[in-house]
Amino acid sequence: MSPESAQAILSLRFSPSDERRMRELMEKNNQGIMAPDEQAEMEAFRRIGSFLAIVQATARLHLKPHDGNGHSAA
């Protein structure tokens, strides 16, 4: 992965409207008033967030300096 690609992946974020919606869904969940379609929507956000976290962790690894043996320098 090129440094440019890694940086692009690290810049990916949920939109402000998606973040607002996630907060609304979390509040409804905390209150116990979620409809089934809202539960599915919250689960989709969770899965996308988890996937994004994994991809971004991989991008960070590609940006770490390496020693001459192909290992990340500590």
PyMOL Python script that loads the backbone (N, CA, C, O; Angstrom):
from pymol import cmd

cmd.read_pdbstr("""\
ATOM      1  N   MET A   1       0.863  -1.175   0.000  1.00  0.00           N
ATOM      2  CA  MET A   1       0.000   0.000   0.000  1.00  0.00           C
ATOM      3  C   MET A   1       0.905   1.232   0.000  1.00  0.00           C
ATOM      4  O   MET A   1       1.848   1.324   0.786  1.00  0.00           O
ATOM      5  N   SER A   2       0.610   2.153  -0.873  1.00  0.00           N
ATOM      6  CA  SER A   2       1.417   3.368  -0.945  1.00  0.00           C
ATOM      7  C   SER A   2       1.084   4.282   0.241  1.00  0.00           C
ATOM      8  O   SER A   2      -0.007   4.200   0.805  1.00  0.00           O
ATOM      9  N   PRO A   3       2.025   5.149   0.615  1.00  0.00           N
ATOM     10  CA  PRO A   3       1.730   6.099   1.695  1.00  0.00           C
ATOM     11  C   PRO A   3       0.521   6.983   1.375  1.00  0.00           C
ATOM     12  O   PRO A   3      -0.254   7.336   2.264  1.00  0.00           O
ATOM     13  N   GLU A   4       0.373   7.331   0.109  1.00  0.00           N
ATOM     14  CA  GLU A   4      -0.773   8.158  -0.275  1.00  0.00           C
ATOM     15  C   GLU A   4      -2.087   7.418  -0.057  1.00  0.00           C
ATOM     16  O   GLU A   4      -3.058   7.995   0.432  1.00  0.00           O
ATOM     17  N   SER A   5      -2.112   6.143  -0.420  1.00  0.00           N
ATOM     18  CA  SER A   5      -3.323   5.335  -0.212  1.00  0.00           C
ATOM     19  C   SER A   5      -3.614   5.181   1.278  1.00  0.00           C
ATOM     20  O   SER A   5      -4.763   5.288   1.706  1.00  0.00           O
ATOM     21  N   ALA A   6      -2.580   4.933   2.055  1.00  0.00           N
ATOM     22  CA  ALA A   6      -2.756   4.790   3.499  1.00  0.00           C
ATOM     23  C   ALA A   6      -3.314   6.082   4.101  1.00  0.00           C
ATOM     24  O   ALA A   6      -4.223   6.040   4.930  1.00  0.00           O
ATOM     25  N   GLN A   7      -2.774   7.219   3.687  1.00  0.00           N
ATOM     26  CA  GLN A   7      -3.267   8.504   4.191  1.00  0.00           C
ATOM     27  C   GLN A   7      -4.731   8.720   3.786  1.00  0.00           C
ATOM     28  O   GLN A   7      -5.529   9.220   4.579  1.00  0.00           O
ATOM     29  N   ALA A   8      -5.073   8.349   2.574  1.00  0.00           N
ATOM     30  CA  ALA A   8      -6.456   8.496   2.111  1.00  0.00           C
ATOM     31  C   ALA A   8      -7.398   7.641   2.951  1.00  0.00           C
ATOM     32  O   ALA A   8      -8.485   8.090   3.316  1.00  0.00           O
ATOM     33  N   ILE A   9      -6.995   6.426   3.257  1.00  0.00           N
ATOM     34  CA  ILE A   9      -7.812   5.541   4.088  1.00  0.00           C
ATOM     35  C   ILE A   9      -7.969   6.121   5.486  1.00  0.00           C
ATOM     36  O   ILE A   9      -9.055   6.065   6.064  1.00  0.00           O
ATOM     37  N   LEU A  10      -6.890   6.678   6.034  1.00  0.00           N
ATOM     38  CA  LEU A  10      -6.957   7.259   7.375  1.00  0.00           C
ATOM     39  C   LEU A  10      -7.839   8.501   7.436  1.00  0.00           C
ATOM     40  O   LEU A  10      -8.297   8.881   8.514  1.00  0.00           O
ATOM     41  N   SER A  11      -8.077   9.126   6.307  1.00  0.00           N
ATOM     42  CA  SER A  11      -8.907  10.334   6.298  1.00  0.00           C
ATOM     43  C   SER A  11     -10.405  10.020   6.204  1.00  0.00           C
ATOM     44  O   SER A  11     -11.234  10.921   6.332  1.00  0.00           O
ATOM     45  N   LEU A  12     -10.757   8.744   5.980  1.00  0.00           N
ATOM     46  CA  LEU A  12     -12.169   8.373   5.858  1.00  0.00           C
ATOM     47  C   LEU A  12     -12.875   8.521   7.200  1.00  0.00           C
ATOM     48  O   LEU A  12     -12.379   8.064   8.231  1.00  0.00           O
ATOM     49  N   ARG A  13     -14.026   9.157   7.174  1.00  0.00           N
ATOM     50  CA  ARG A  13     -14.834   9.383   8.371  1.00  0.00           C
ATOM     51  C   ARG A  13     -16.314   9.281   8.014  1.00  0.00           C
ATOM     52  O   ARG A  13     -16.699   9.412   6.852  1.00  0.00           O
ATOM     53  N   PHE A  14     -17.137   9.045   9.039  1.00  0.00           N
ATOM     54  CA  PHE A  14     -18.575   9.151   8.843  1.00  0.00           C
ATOM     55  C   PHE A  14     -18.914  10.621   8.659  1.00  0.00           C
ATOM     56  O   PHE A  14     -18.247  11.490   9.221  1.00  0.00           O
ATOM     57  N   SER A  15     -19.940  10.901   7.880  1.00  0.00           N
ATOM     58  CA  SER A  15     -20.375  12.283   7.678  1.00  0.00           C
ATOM     59  C   SER A  15     -21.013  12.805   8.968  1.00  0.00           C
ATOM     60  O   SER A  15     -21.448  12.019   9.809  1.00  0.00           O
ATOM     61  N   PRO A  16     -21.068  14.125   9.121  1.00  0.00           N
ATOM     62  CA  PRO A  16     -21.745  14.673  10.308  1.00  0.00           C
ATOM     63  C   PRO A  16     -23.198  14.202  10.441  1.00  0.00           C
ATOM     64  O   PRO A  16     -23.673  13.972  11.553  1.00  0.00           O
ATOM     65  N   SER A  17     -23.902  14.058   9.317  1.00  0.00           N
ATOM     66  CA  SER A  17     -25.293  13.584   9.405  1.00  0.00           C
ATOM     67  C   SER A  17     -25.344  12.120   9.857  1.00  0.00           C
ATOM     68  O   SER A  17     -26.242  11.735  10.606  1.00  0.00           O
ATOM     69  N   ASP A  18     -24.386  11.304   9.407  1.00  0.00           N
ATOM     70  CA  ASP A  18     -24.330   9.914   9.877  1.00  0.00           C
ATOM     71  C   ASP A  18     -24.018   9.871  11.372  1.00  0.00           C
ATOM     72  O   ASP A  18     -24.600   9.069  12.102  1.00  0.00           O
ATOM     73  N   GLU A  19     -23.107  10.725  11.830  1.00  0.00           N
ATOM     74  CA  GLU A  19     -22.771  10.756  13.254  1.00  0.00           C
ATOM     75  C   GLU A  19     -23.981  11.169  14.089  1.00  0.00           C
ATOM     76  O   GLU A  19     -24.219  10.610  15.159  1.00  0.00           O
ATOM     77  N   ARG A  20     -24.745  12.146  13.601  1.00  0.00           N
ATOM     78  CA  ARG A  20     -25.970  12.555  14.307  1.00  0.00           C
ATOM     79  C   ARG A  20     -26.955  11.384  14.379  1.00  0.00           C
ATOM     80  O   ARG A  20     -27.551  11.123  15.425  1.00  0.00           O
ATOM     81  N   ARG A  21     -27.114  10.691  13.259  1.00  0.00           N
ATOM     82  CA  ARG A  21     -28.041   9.563  13.222  1.00  0.00           C
ATOM     83  C   ARG A  21     -27.595   8.457  14.181  1.00  0.00           C
ATOM     84  O   ARG A  21     -28.427   7.851  14.856  1.00  0.00           O
ATOM     85  N   MET A  22     -26.307   8.196  14.242  1.00  0.00           N
ATOM     86  CA  MET A  22     -25.810   7.166  15.160  1.00  0.00           C
ATOM     87  C   MET A  22     -26.098   7.557  16.609  1.00  0.00           C
ATOM     88  O   MET A  22     -26.478   6.710  17.418  1.00  0.00           O
ATOM     89  N   ARG A  23     -25.918   8.839  16.938  1.00  0.00           N
ATOM     90  CA  ARG A  23     -26.238   9.294  18.301  1.00  0.00           C
ATOM     91  C   ARG A  23     -27.730   9.128  18.596  1.00  0.00           C
ATOM     92  O   ARG A  23     -28.104   8.714  19.694  1.00  0.00           O
ATOM     93  N   GLU A  24     -28.580   9.451  17.619  1.00  0.00           N
ATOM     94  CA  GLU A  24     -30.028   9.266  17.794  1.00  0.00           C
ATOM     95  C   GLU A  24     -30.355   7.801  18.048  1.00  0.00           C
ATOM     96  O   GLU A  24     -31.136   7.473  18.941  1.00  0.00           O
ATOM     97  N   LEU A  25     -29.754   6.930  17.257  1.00  0.00           N
ATOM     98  CA  LEU A  25     -30.021   5.498  17.414  1.00  0.00           C
ATOM     99  C   LEU A  25     -29.510   4.985  18.754  1.00  0.00           C
ATOM    100  O   LEU A  25     -30.173   4.168  19.393  1.00  0.00           O
ATOM    101  N   MET A  26     -28.353   5.446  19.187  1.00  0.00           N
ATOM    102  CA  MET A  26     -27.826   5.017  20.485  1.00  0.00           C
ATOM    103  C   MET A  26     -28.740   5.473  21.612  1.00  0.00           C
ATOM    104  O   MET A  26     -28.979   4.733  22.566  1.00  0.00           O
ATOM    105  N   GLU A  27     -29.251   6.695  21.499  1.00  0.00           N
ATOM    106  CA  GLU A  27     -30.166   7.204  22.524  1.00  0.00           C
ATOM    107  C   GLU A  27     -31.445   6.377  22.562  1.00  0.00           C
ATOM    108  O   GLU A  27     -31.917   6.016  23.641  1.00  0.00           O
ATOM    109  N   LYS A  28     -32.007   6.075  21.402  1.00  0.00           N
ATOM    110  CA  LYS A  28     -33.211   5.237  21.348  1.00  0.00           C
ATOM    111  C   LYS A  28     -32.918   3.851  21.923  1.00  0.00           C
ATOM    112  O   LYS A  28     -33.745   3.282  22.635  1.00  0.00           O
ATOM    113  N   ASN A  29     -31.753   3.317  21.613  1.00  0.00           N
ATOM    114  CA  ASN A  29     -31.371   2.012  22.131  1.00  0.00           C
ATOM    115  C   ASN A  29     -31.281   2.059  23.658  1.00  0.00           C
ATOM    116  O   ASN A  29     -31.768   1.159  24.342  1.00  0.00           O
ATOM    117  N   ASN A  30     -30.655   3.116  24.186  1.00  0.00           N
ATOM    118  CA  ASN A  30     -30.534   3.261  25.639  1.00  0.00           C
ATOM    119  C   ASN A  30     -31.901   3.377  26.302  1.00  0.00           C
ATOM    120  O   ASN A  30     -32.085   2.916  27.428  1.00  0.00           O
ATOM    121  N   GLN A  31     -32.856   3.988  25.613  1.00  0.00           N
ATOM    122  CA  GLN A  31     -34.202   4.146  26.148  1.00  0.00           C
ATOM    123  C   GLN A  31     -35.080   2.923  25.908  1.00  0.00           C
ATOM    124  O   GLN A  31     -36.177   2.820  26.456  1.00  0.00           O
ATOM    125  N   GLY A  32     -34.590   1.998  25.085  1.00  0.00           N
ATOM    126  CA  GLY A  32     -35.353   0.784  24.792  1.00  0.00           C
ATOM    127  C   GLY A  32     -36.534   1.011  23.872  1.00  0.00           C
ATOM    128  O   GLY A  32     -37.536   0.302  23.959  1.00  0.00           O
ATOM    129  N   ILE A  33     -36.423   2.009  22.979  1.00  0.00           N
ATOM    130  CA  ILE A  33     -37.553   2.337  22.104  1.00  0.00           C
ATOM    131  C   ILE A  33     -37.196   2.216  20.623  1.00  0.00           C
ATOM    132  O   ILE A  33     -37.755   2.937  19.796  1.00  0.00           O
ATOM    133  N   MET A  34     -36.280   1.322  20.280  1.00  0.00           N
ATOM    134  CA  MET A  34     -35.875   1.170  18.884  1.00  0.00           C
ATOM    135  C   MET A  34     -36.825   0.253  18.131  1.00  0.00           C
ATOM    136  O   MET A  34     -37.238  -0.794  18.630  1.00  0.00           O
ATOM    137  N   ALA A  35     -37.160   0.671  16.923  1.00  0.00           N
ATOM    138  CA  ALA A  35     -37.928  -0.176  16.012  1.00  0.00           C
ATOM    139  C   ALA A  35     -36.966  -1.186  15.372  1.00  0.00           C
ATOM    140  O   ALA A  35     -35.760  -0.940  15.332  1.00  0.00           O
ATOM    141  N   PRO A  36     -37.476  -2.307  14.876  1.00  0.00           N
ATOM    142  CA  PRO A  36     -36.599  -3.303  14.247  1.00  0.00           C
ATOM    143  C   PRO A  36     -35.752  -2.739  13.100  1.00  0.00           C
ATOM    144  O   PRO A  36     -34.586  -3.107  12.957  1.00  0.00           O
ATOM    145  N   ASP A  37     -36.327  -1.850  12.283  1.00  0.00           N
ATOM    146  CA  ASP A  37     -35.542  -1.290  11.186  1.00  0.00           C
ATOM    147  C   ASP A  37     -34.425  -0.386  11.723  1.00  0.00           C
ATOM    148  O   ASP A  37     -33.366  -0.280  11.105  1.00  0.00           O
ATOM    149  N   GLU A  38     -34.653   0.254  12.853  1.00  0.00           N
ATOM    150  CA  GLU A  38     -33.605   1.081  13.459  1.00  0.00           C
ATOM    151  C   GLU A  38     -32.499   0.209  14.047  1.00  0.00           C
ATOM    152  O   GLU A  38     -31.325   0.577  14.012  1.00  0.00           O
ATOM    153  N   GLN A  39     -32.876  -0.936  14.582  1.00  0.00           N
ATOM    154  CA  GLN A  39     -31.869  -1.870  15.091  1.00  0.00           C
ATOM    155  C   GLN A  39     -30.970  -2.345  13.950  1.00  0.00           C
ATOM    156  O   GLN A  39     -29.753  -2.444  14.105  1.00  0.00           O
ATOM    157  N   ALA A  40     -31.579  -2.634  12.814  1.00  0.00           N
ATOM    158  CA  ALA A  40     -30.801  -3.061  11.644  1.00  0.00           C
ATOM    159  C   ALA A  40     -29.894  -1.933  11.165  1.00  0.00           C
ATOM    160  O   ALA A  40     -28.749  -2.171  10.780  1.00  0.00           O
ATOM    161  N   GLU A  41     -30.404  -0.709  11.190  1.00  0.00           N
ATOM    162  CA  GLU A  41     -29.597   0.443  10.776  1.00  0.00           C
ATOM    163  C   GLU A  41     -28.406   0.621  11.720  1.00  0.00           C
ATOM    164  O   GLU A  41     -27.287   0.868  11.270  1.00  0.00           O
ATOM    165  N   MET A  42     -28.644   0.498  13.026  1.00  0.00           N
ATOM    166  CA  MET A  42     -27.559   0.631  13.988  1.00  0.00           C
ATOM    167  C   MET A  42     -26.514  -0.472  13.790  1.00  0.00           C
ATOM    168  O   MET A  42     -25.313  -0.221  13.888  1.00  0.00           O
ATOM    169  N   GLU A  43     -26.969  -1.668  13.518  1.00  0.00           N
ATOM    170  CA  GLU A  43     -26.050  -2.779  13.270  1.00  0.00           C
ATOM    171  C   GLU A  43     -25.214  -2.519  12.017  1.00  0.00           C
ATOM    172  O   GLU A  43     -24.026  -2.843  11.992  1.00  0.00           O
ATOM    173  N   ALA A  44     -25.811  -1.946  10.993  1.00  0.00           N
ATOM    174  CA  ALA A  44     -25.059  -1.622   9.774  1.00  0.00           C
ATOM    175  C   ALA A  44     -23.980  -0.582  10.071  1.00  0.00           C
ATOM    176  O   ALA A  44     -22.848  -0.717   9.605  1.00  0.00           O
ATOM    177  N   PHE A  45     -24.314   0.442  10.834  1.00  0.00           N
ATOM    178  CA  PHE A  45     -23.305   1.433  11.229  1.00  0.00           C
ATOM    179  C   PHE A  45     -22.179   0.767  12.011  1.00  0.00           C
ATOM    180  O   PHE A  45     -21.005   1.069  11.799  1.00  0.00           O
ATOM    181  N   ARG A  46     -22.543  -0.149  12.925  1.00  0.00           N
ATOM    182  CA  ARG A  46     -21.530  -0.833  13.735  1.00  0.00           C
ATOM    183  C   ARG A  46     -20.578  -1.644  12.853  1.00  0.00           C
ATOM    184  O   ARG A  46     -19.362  -1.607  13.036  1.00  0.00           O
ATOM    185  N   ARG A  47     -21.146  -2.370  11.904  1.00  0.00           N
ATOM    186  CA  ARG A  47     -20.310  -3.188  11.018  1.00  0.00           C
ATOM    187  C   ARG A  47     -19.390  -2.334  10.147  1.00  0.00           C
ATOM    188  O   ARG A  47     -18.217  -2.659   9.960  1.00  0.00           O
ATOM    189  N   ILE A  48     -19.929  -1.254   9.624  1.00  0.00           N
ATOM    190  CA  ILE A  48     -19.103  -0.354   8.804  1.00  0.00           C
ATOM    191  C   ILE A  48     -17.996   0.259   9.654  1.00  0.00           C
ATOM    192  O   ILE A  48     -16.851   0.354   9.214  1.00  0.00           O
ATOM    193  N   GLY A  49     -18.335   0.672  10.865  1.00  0.00           N
ATOM    194  CA  GLY A  49     -17.330   1.240  11.767  1.00  0.00           C
ATOM    195  C   GLY A  49     -16.238   0.246  12.096  1.00  0.00           C
ATOM    196  O   GLY A  49     -15.063   0.609  12.129  1.00  0.00           O
ATOM    197  N   SER A  50     -16.602  -1.001  12.340  1.00  0.00           N
ATOM    198  CA  SER A  50     -15.613  -2.039  12.630  1.00  0.00           C
ATOM    199  C   SER A  50     -14.717  -2.295  11.428  1.00  0.00           C
ATOM    200  O   SER A  50     -13.499  -2.413  11.566  1.00  0.00           O
ATOM    201  N   PHE A  51     -15.317  -2.379  10.259  1.00  0.00           N
ATOM    202  CA  PHE A  51     -14.540  -2.583   9.039  1.00  0.00           C
ATOM    203  C   PHE A  51     -13.570  -1.426   8.820  1.00  0.00           C
ATOM    204  O   PHE A  51     -12.401  -1.640   8.499  1.00  0.00           O
ATOM    205  N   LEU A  52     -14.058  -0.208   8.996  1.00  0.00           N
ATOM    206  CA  LEU A  52     -13.212   0.972   8.818  1.00  0.00           C
ATOM    207  C   LEU A  52     -12.054   0.958   9.816  1.00  0.00           C
ATOM    208  O   LEU A  52     -10.925   1.291   9.453  1.00  0.00           O
ATOM    209  N   ALA A  53     -12.316   0.580  11.051  1.00  0.00           N
ATOM    210  CA  ALA A  53     -11.251   0.515  12.063  1.00  0.00           C
ATOM    211  C   ALA A  53     -10.164  -0.479  11.661  1.00  0.00           C
ATOM    212  O   ALA A  53      -8.977  -0.207  11.835  1.00  0.00           O
ATOM    213  N   ILE A  54     -10.566  -1.622  11.126  1.00  0.00           N
ATOM    214  CA  ILE A  54      -9.588  -2.636  10.698  1.00  0.00           C
ATOM    215  C   ILE A  54      -8.757  -2.127   9.523  1.00  0.00           C
ATOM    216  O   ILE A  54      -7.533  -2.259   9.519  1.00  0.00           O
ATOM    217  N   VAL A  55      -9.422  -1.547   8.533  1.00  0.00           N
ATOM    218  CA  VAL A  55      -8.716  -1.038   7.353  1.00  0.00           C
ATOM    219  C   VAL A  55      -7.759   0.090   7.752  1.00  0.00           C
ATOM    220  O   VAL A  55      -6.642   0.170   7.240  1.00  0.00           O
ATOM    221  N   GLN A  56      -8.201   0.959   8.666  1.00  0.00           N
ATOM    222  CA  GLN A  56      -7.335   2.055   9.095  1.00  0.00           C
ATOM    223  C   GLN A  56      -6.162   1.551   9.924  1.00  0.00           C
ATOM    224  O   GLN A  56      -5.071   2.113   9.833  1.00  0.00           O
ATOM    225  N   ALA A  57      -6.350   0.520  10.720  1.00  0.00           N
ATOM    226  CA  ALA A  57      -5.235  -0.064  11.465  1.00  0.00           C
ATOM    227  C   ALA A  57      -4.194  -0.626  10.491  1.00  0.00           C
ATOM    228  O   ALA A  57      -2.990  -0.481  10.705  1.00  0.00           O
ATOM    229  N   THR A  58      -4.662  -1.257   9.442  1.00  0.00           N
ATOM    230  CA  THR A  58      -3.757  -1.777   8.424  1.00  0.00           C
ATOM    231  C   THR A  58      -3.005  -0.636   7.744  1.00  0.00           C
ATOM    232  O   THR A  58      -1.804  -0.746   7.494  1.00  0.00           O
ATOM    233  N   ALA A  59      -3.696   0.444   7.447  1.00  0.00           N
ATOM    234  CA  ALA A  59      -3.053   1.609   6.819  1.00  0.00           C
ATOM    235  C   ALA A  59      -1.980   2.188   7.736  1.00  0.00           C
ATOM    236  O   ALA A  59      -0.908   2.573   7.268  1.00  0.00           O
ATOM    237  N   ARG A  60      -2.260   2.252   9.043  1.00  0.00           N
ATOM    238  CA  ARG A  60      -1.254   2.763   9.993  1.00  0.00           C
ATOM    239  C   ARG A  60      -0.005   1.891   9.992  1.00  0.00           C
ATOM    240  O   ARG A  60       1.118   2.391  10.063  1.00  0.00           O
ATOM    241  N   LEU A  61      -0.217   0.583   9.911  1.00  0.00           N
ATOM    242  CA  LEU A  61       0.941  -0.319   9.871  1.00  0.00           C
ATOM    243  C   LEU A  61       1.804  -0.049   8.642  1.00  0.00           C
ATOM    244  O   LEU A  61       3.030  -0.134   8.717  1.00  0.00           O
ATOM    245  N   HIS A  62       1.185   0.271   7.529  1.00  0.00           N
ATOM    246  CA  HIS A  62       1.925   0.546   6.301  1.00  0.00           C
ATOM    247  C   HIS A  62       2.678   1.873   6.369  1.00  0.00           C
ATOM    248  O   HIS A  62       3.608   2.099   5.595  1.00  0.00           O
ATOM    249  N   LEU A  63       2.287   2.734   7.274  1.00  0.00           N
ATOM    250  CA  LEU A  63       2.964   4.030   7.409  1.00  0.00           C
ATOM    251  C   LEU A  63       4.102   4.005   8.432  1.00  0.00           C
ATOM    252  O   LEU A  63       4.897   4.943   8.500  1.00  0.00           O
ATOM    253  N   LYS A  64       4.182   2.930   9.230  1.00  0.00           N
ATOM    254  CA  LYS A  64       5.250   2.837  10.229  1.00  0.00           C
ATOM    255  C   LYS A  64       6.592   2.667   9.534  1.00  0.00           C
ATOM    256  O   LYS A  64       6.693   1.969   8.525  1.00  0.00           O
ATOM    257  N   PRO A  65       7.628   3.312  10.081  1.00  0.00           N
ATOM    258  CA  PRO A  65       8.974   3.084   9.514  1.00  0.00           C
ATOM    259  C   PRO A  65       9.393   1.630   9.743  1.00  0.00           C
ATOM    260  O   PRO A  65       9.024   1.023  10.749  1.00  0.00           O
ATOM    261  N   HIS A  66      10.148   1.088   8.827  1.00  0.00           N
ATOM    262  CA  HIS A  66      10.604  -0.286   8.915  1.00  0.00           C
ATOM    263  C   HIS A  66      12.125  -0.325   9.041  1.00  0.00           C
ATOM    264  O   HIS A  66      12.827   0.544   8.525  1.00  0.00           O
ATOM    265  N   ASP A  67      12.623  -1.359   9.746  1.00  0.00           N
ATOM    266  CA  ASP A  67      14.069  -1.554   9.786  1.00  0.00           C
ATOM    267  C   ASP A  67      14.498  -2.254   8.496  1.00  0.00           C
ATOM    268  O   ASP A  67      13.661  -2.506   7.630  1.00  0.00           O
ATOM    269  N   GLY A  68      15.714  -2.554   8.361  1.00  0.00           N
ATOM    270  CA  GLY A  68      16.214  -3.176   7.138  1.00  0.00           C
ATOM    271  C   GLY A  68      15.751  -4.592   6.921  1.00  0.00           C
ATOM    272  O   GLY A  68      15.944  -5.141   5.836  1.00  0.00           O
ATOM    273  N   ASN A  69      15.136  -5.211   7.938  1.00  0.00           N
ATOM    274  CA  ASN A  69      14.700  -6.600   7.855  1.00  0.00           C
ATOM    275  C   ASN A  69      13.204  -6.745   7.582  1.00  0.00           C
ATOM    276  O   ASN A  69      12.659  -7.842   7.702  1.00  0.00           O
ATOM    277  N   GLY A  70      12.539  -5.655   7.219  1.00  0.00           N
ATOM    278  CA  GLY A  70      11.125  -5.722   6.923  1.00  0.00           C
ATOM    279  C   GLY A  70      10.232  -5.665   8.134  1.00  0.00           C
ATOM    280  O   GLY A  70       9.029  -5.908   8.031  1.00  0.00           O
ATOM    281  N   HIS A  71      10.807  -5.342   9.299  1.00  0.00           N
ATOM    282  CA  HIS A  71      10.035  -5.242  10.528  1.00  0.00           C
ATOM    283  C   HIS A  71       9.794  -3.778  10.877  1.00  0.00           C
ATOM    284  O   HIS A  71      10.598  -2.906  10.550  1.00  0.00           O
ATOM    285  N   SER A  72       8.681  -3.529  11.541  1.00  0.00           N
ATOM    286  CA  SER A  72       8.413  -2.178  12.022  1.00  0.00           C
ATOM    287  C   SER A  72       9.423  -1.826  13.087  1.00  0.00           C
ATOM    288  O   SER A  72       9.701  -2.625  13.981  1.00  0.00           O
ATOM    289  N   ALA A  73       9.975  -0.621  12.992  1.00  0.00           N
ATOM    290  CA  ALA A  73      10.911  -0.175  14.004  1.00  0.00           C
ATOM    291  C   ALA A  73      10.124   0.212  15.254  1.00  0.00           C
ATOM    292  O   ALA A  73       9.072   0.846  15.169  1.00  0.00           O
ATOM    293  N   ALA A  74      10.647  -0.178  16.407  1.00  0.00           N
ATOM    294  CA  ALA A  74       9.931   0.115  17.671  1.00  0.00           C
ATOM    295  C   ALA A  74      10.484   1.327  18.348  1.00  0.00           C
ATOM    296  O   ALA A  74      10.003   1.712  19.414  1.00  0.00           O
TER     297      ALA A  74
END
""", "prot")
cmd.dss("prot")
cmd.show_as("cartoon", "prot")
cmd.util.cbc("prot")
cmd.orient("prot")
